[in-house]
Amino acid sequence: MLDTLLTMQQRLNATPHLLRLGRLFCETVLIEVEDQSFYLQFRDGHLVSVTPGPSSKTPWRFALHTDTAALEAFWQPLPAPGFHDIFGLVKIGRGRIDGDILALVKNLRFFKEFMALGRATDSREQPA
């Protein structure tokens, strides 16, 4: 999971339109996958750090909770219905979003496109 998040960080830095979308996004986001927690710190649209958790001392603005199988299905090149979007995961009961929903909605396109960076772009490339 950590390898995939670091790959997403590299892909974000190589995607100018996404950096432009997130230029005002300066938040810490919690991604929780079963028993693994990761704090993603964004500054001006750049992912500046990925910190494994859990930590009760790290504040976050909003969180995405899901399970490993759902996230792997989400990161497929052509995800099945329900796994194509973070709100799709919530709708089918495989995800939950907590925290400041307004901060998420204000930056929804940026965050959704960032999460999609984990999708394999080549048939030989699979998310970890």
C-alpha positions in Angstrom: 0.0 0.0 0.0 2.8 2.4 0.9 4.5 1.7 -2.4 1.3 2.5 -4.3 0.9 5.8 -2.4 4.5 6.8 -3.2 4.0 5.9 -6.8 0.9 8.1 -6.8 3.0 10.9 -5.3 5.4 10.6 -8.3 2.5 10.5 -10.8 1.0 13.6 -9.1 4.2 15.5 -9.6 4.2 14.5 -13.3 0.6 15.7 -13.9 0.5 19.5 -14.4 -3.3 19.8 -14.7 -3.8 18.0 -11.4 -1.2 20.2 -9.7 -3.1 23.2 -11.0 -6.4 21.8 -9.7 -5.0 21.3 -6.3 -3.0 24.5 -6.0 -5.1 25.7 -3.1 -5.3 22.3 -1.3 -3.3 22.3 1.9 -4.6 19.5 4.1 -3.8 16.2 5.8 -6.0 13.3 4.7 -6.2 10.0 6.4 -6.5 6.9 4.2 -7.4 3.9 6.3 -7.3 0.4 4.7 -8.5 -2.2 7.2 -5.8 -2.0 9.9 -3.3 0.2 8.0 -3.4 4.0 8.3 -1.6 6.5 6.1 -1.6 10.3 6.6 -1.2 12.1 3.3 0.0 15.7 3.8 -0.8 17.9 0.8 0.7 21.4 0.3 -0.4 23.5 -2.6 -1.5 20.4 -4.5 1.7 18.5 -3.9 1.8 15.4 -1.8 4.7 16.4 0.5 4.6 13.3 2.8 3.1 9.9 3.3 3.2 8.9 7.0 2.2 5.5 8.2 0.0 5.5 11.2 -2.0 5.1 13.3 -1.3 8.2 15.3 -3.6 9.9 17.7 -1.4 13.1 17.5 -1.7 13.6 13.8 -4.7 15.8 12.9 -6.5 15.2 9.6 -9.2 17.1 7.7 -11.1 14.2 6.2 -10.6 10.4 6.0 -11.4 7.6 3.6 -11.9 4.2 5.2 -12.1 1.1 3.0 -10.9 -2.5 2.8 -8.0 -3.9 0.8 -10.1 -5.8 -1.8 -12.3 -2.8 -2.5 -9.2 -0.5 -3.0 -7.6 -3.1 -5.3 -10.9 -3.2 -7.3 -10.9 0.7 -7.3 -7.4 0.7 -8.6 -8.1 -1.6 -11.6 -7.6 0.1 -15.0 -11.4 -0.3 -15.7 -13.1 -0.7 -12.3 -16.4 -2.3 -12.0 -19.5 -0.2 -11.2 -19.4 0.9 -7.6 -15.6 0.7 -7.5 -15.1 3.5 -10.0 -15.4 6.3 -7.6 -14.8 7.0 -3.9 -18.5 7.8 -3.4 -19.3 4.6 -5.3 -17.3 2.7 -2.6 -19.5 4.4 0.1 -22.7 3.7 -1.8 -22.0 0.0 -2.1 -21.0 -0.2 1.6 -17.3 -0.8 1.0 -16.1 2.7 2.1 -16.7 5.5 4.6 -15.8 9.1 4.5 -15.4 11.0 7.8 -14.4 14.4 8.9 -14.8 17.8 7.1 -16.9 16.9 4.1 -16.8 20.5 2.9 -13.0 20.4 2.6 -13.4 17.3 0.5 -16.2 18.7 -1.7 -14.3 22.0 -2.3 -11.4 19.8 -3.7 -13.4 16.9 -4.9 -12.1 16.7 -8.5 -8.5 17.0 -7.3 -8.9 14.3 -4.7 -10.8 11.9 -6.9 -8.3 12.3 -9.7 -5.4 11.9 -7.2 -6.9 8.6 -5.9 -7.3 7.4 -9.5 -3.5 7.8 -9.9 -3.2 4.4 -8.2 -4.8 2.7 -11.1 -2.6 0.5 -13.1 -1.9 2.1 -16.5 -0.2 -1.0 -18.1 -1.3 -4.6 -18.1 2.1 -5.5 -16.4 1.6 -2.9 -13.7 -0.5 -3.8 -10.7 -1.1 -1.8 -7.6 0.5 -3.0 -4.4 
